[in-house]
Structure formats: C-alpha cells, structure tokens
C-alpha cells in the first residue's frame, strides 16, 4: 500500500508543469493594454527612436507612465540596427 501511494505521489510530482517564463518585456503588456485605444498601434521596430520620442512626447499628458516606463516603451518600439539592441532612451523634460 505504501509503495502504491509513493508511486502515485512520485508520478504527480513528475507530471507537474514547469513554471511559465515570459520572453516578453513587462512594458509590452502596458503597450498592448494602453496603446491603440485612440489609434492603431504601431508595430515594434517600424519607427526610428527619434520619431518615437517626438511622437510619444505628445502623449505624455494623456498616458501617465513613469520615466522608466517611457524609456522602456521607446526601447521596445524603436527600430534596431541589424538586430542589435536599441540604445537606452534619453528622456528630456
């Protein structure tokens, strides 16, 4: 009886799913939830960093994000050069 219980317990442990890990940055969820309610969302990588910083400056009063989130949003959306990560955004206020 003990062997059967042990085998069942061992089977349950062996069948548990591994913890889910996300490869998406946290800002992506914010982007999907908040951007596009007033206009079409832009595709990440389709605009230059300079164009995004100019466009996003107009959204600061409507879309309340922390400075860190603004930088992450620009990093997430900005086109990269040859697959290299985009440089960190500089935020000027």
N, C-alpha and C positions, 0 to 999 in steps of 0.2 A: 504494500500500500504506500509506504514511504517513497519507494522508487518511482511509482506512478506519479505521485504528487511532485516529486523532484523533476521528473521528465516534463511534466506539464509546465511547471514554473520555468524551467530552462528553455522550453520552446517559446514561451511568451516573451521572455527576455530577448531571445534570438530573433524574434519576428518584429520587434519594435522598430518603427521607422526612425532613421537618423534625423536629427534636428535640421529643420529647413534653414538654409542660409541664403540671403539675398545678395545678388551681384549688382543690384541697382542702388545708386546713391540715395540717401534719405530725401534729398531735395526733389527727386523725381516724383515722389508721392505728392509733395506740395505742388509741384508744377502741374501734375495731372488733375489735382483737385481744384486748383485755383485759377490756372491759366486756361483760357478758352471759353470761359463763361460769357465773355463780352465779344470775343472774336475767335477766329480759328487759331488753334495752337500752331506754333511753328515747329518744324522738325529739328531736333538737336543736330548740330553740325551744318545747318543750312545757311547760317549767317556768321559774319565776322564778329570778333569780340568788340570792335569799335562800334559797329552797327547796333549790336545788342545793348551796349552800355548807353548809347544815345536813346534807343527806343525804350529801354527799361526806366530811364530817368523820368519819362512821362508817367510812369505807373506808380511811382513811389507814394503818392498821396492816396491812391486807390487800394493798392495792395501792400498791406503792412507786413513787412518782413524785417528781420534783424539784419544788421550789416553783414553778418556771417552768411545768412541765407541769400542775400543779394549776390554776394561773391560766389557762393555755391551754384546759384542759378545761372549766372553768366558762365561759369566753368562748365556746367552741364550742357548748356545750349550752344556754346561757341564752337565754331569750326576749328578743327585741329589741322596741323600741318604734317601730312604724311603719317598720320596715326599716332604722333607723339601727343602726350597730354597737353592741354592748353595751359598757358601760364596763369598763375593766380590773378584774379581781377583786382584792380586797384579801384577803390571806391572813394570818390571825392564828394564832399558835401559842402 
